[in-house]
Amino acid sequence: DSTSEMMVVYLKVRKCHDMMTIVPSSVQFHSLDELHVSRCHGLVNIIMPSTIANLPNLRILMISECDELEEVYGSNNESDEPLGEIAFMKLEELTLKYLPWLKSFCQGSYKFKFPSLQKVHLKDCHMMETFCHGNLTTTSHIEVRCLYGWSNEESEDHWDGDLNTTIRTIFTEEVHINQTSGS
């Protein structure tokens, strides 16, 4: 409950069903390099606008099996004041797996910057139609791969010019495959 500085480099949050967000505004995670979140079925989002500054060194973000998660970066219960550009300066790798209600990284129209993002891995995020709804700045090429099977075999790189277009293409292909196999 009190404001504190956490010297945590690796954090794994698992089976915290009553938790609604991972990074509260009262805790500073300036040293956090990797965040793994799994089986936290009550989560609606992972990061709130007031807490993004608390994760300046986040390099790897892995989220899996969170049944209620609709967005990673959310603004629920916070004012919708314009924030300018939201930067994940050191995030290199993002993995999203088994997230049945995930619609996008963020449903708000924020400006995002991912200058270090190199890899995005997706598995069973069937509702994810786009990466984000606002402006998006990334590196010129991000390796975007879908994971298949129990061994999480990687597909070929799906890169299609930008991250939003790539996610839309993957979503459209999945919808087409599901409609074809359902007929």
N, C-alpha and C positions, 0 to 999 in steps of 0.2 A: 503493500500500500504506500510505502514511502518512496521518494525519488532515490534511485541508487544507480551506481555504475557497475555493470556486470562485466567481468573480465572472462567472457566465454568465447571460445573460438569455434567450437562445434556444438550445436544444439539439436537434439533429436526429441521431438514431442510426439508421443504416441498414445493412443487410446484415452485422450482427454475429452470425453464426450460432452461435458458441460461448458467447455471453453468456447467462447464466441469469436475471439481474435487472439493471435499468438503474441504480438508485440504490443504490450500496453504502453501508453505514453509516459508512464512514470518510470520505466526501466530503460537504461541506455545500454545498447549492445554494440559499442564502438569497435570491439575486437572480433565480432562474429564473422567468420569466414564461410561456414556452411550451416544451413538450416534445413532439416529434414522434418516434415510433418506428415504423419500417417495415422489413419483410423481415428481421426478426431471428428466424429460424425455430427457434432453440433456446430462446427465452424461454418460461418457464413462468408468470412473473408480472412486473409492472413495478416495483411498490413493495412493500417488506417492512415489517412493523410497526415495526422499529427505525429506519426511514428516513423515515417520514412527517413528522417534525419538521424534516427537512432540506429540505422543499419548502414553506415557509410562504407564498410569493408566487405559486405556480403558478396561472395563470389559464386557460390553454388546454392540453388534453391530447388529442393525436391519435395513435391507434394503428391501424396497418393491416398486413395481410399477414404476420402472425406466426403461422405454422402450428401451433405447439404451445401457444400461449397459452390457458390455461383460466380465468384470473382476472387482473384488473388488480392488485388488492391481495391479496397472498398471505402465508401464514404457513408455507410449506414450510421445514423445517429450523430453525424457531424455536420457542420454547416457546409453548404455547397458553394462557398466563396471561391473565386478563381485562385488557383495556387501557382499559376505560372507553369514553368516546366518542372516535371518530376523526374529526377535523374537517379538511375541505378548505375552509378559510375563504374563499379567493379564487377557487376554481375556478368559472369562468363557462361554459366550453364544453368538452364531451366528445364526441369523434368516434371511433367504433369501426367499422372497415371490414375486410372480408375476413378474419374471424377464425373459422375453421371449428370450433374446439374451445372457444371462449369460452362458458362456462356462466353466468357472472354477474360483476359487478364484484368480488365477494368471495364465496367459498364458505363462509367461517366465519360465525359468528353474532355479528358485531361490531355496535356501535352507530355509525352513520355520520351525519355532519352536513355538509350542502352548502348553507350559507346564501346563497351567491351564484350557484349554478348556474342558468343561463338557457336553455341549449340542449344537447340531446343529439341527435347524428346517428348513425344506424345504417345499415350496409349489409352484407348477407351475413354475419350472425352468427346462423346458423340454430339453433345449440344454446343460445342465450341465452334461458332460460326466465323469469328474474327478474333484477332489478337486484342485489339482495343478500338474504341470508337473515336478517340481523339487523334491528334497528330502524333506521329511516331518517328523517331530518329534512331537508327541503328547503324552498325557497320555495313559495308556494302554487300557482304554475303554472310549469311548465318546458315550453318548446317542444321536443317530441320528434318528429323527422322521420326517415323512412326515405329513403335515397338510392337512385336508380334509374339504370340506363343508364350509358354511358361518361361522360356529361357530369355525372353526379351530380345530376340533377334532384331536387328535394326534393318529398316527398309533402306532403299536408296535415298539420297538427298532429295528432298522435295522443293528446294528453293525455287521461287517463282518471282524474283525481282525485288520483293519487299515482304516483310513478315505478315502484314495483314492479307495481302493477296495470297501468300502461301497457305495460310490457315484457311482462307475461304476456299481455295482449290481443294485442299484435303477434305474439308467438310462436304463440298459438293460431290467429290468422288465417293465418300462414304455413303452419302444419301443415295447416290445412283446405285452403288453396289447393294445396299440394303433393299432398295425398291426392286432391283433385278432379281435378287435371291428370294424375295418375298412373293414374287409372282408365280 
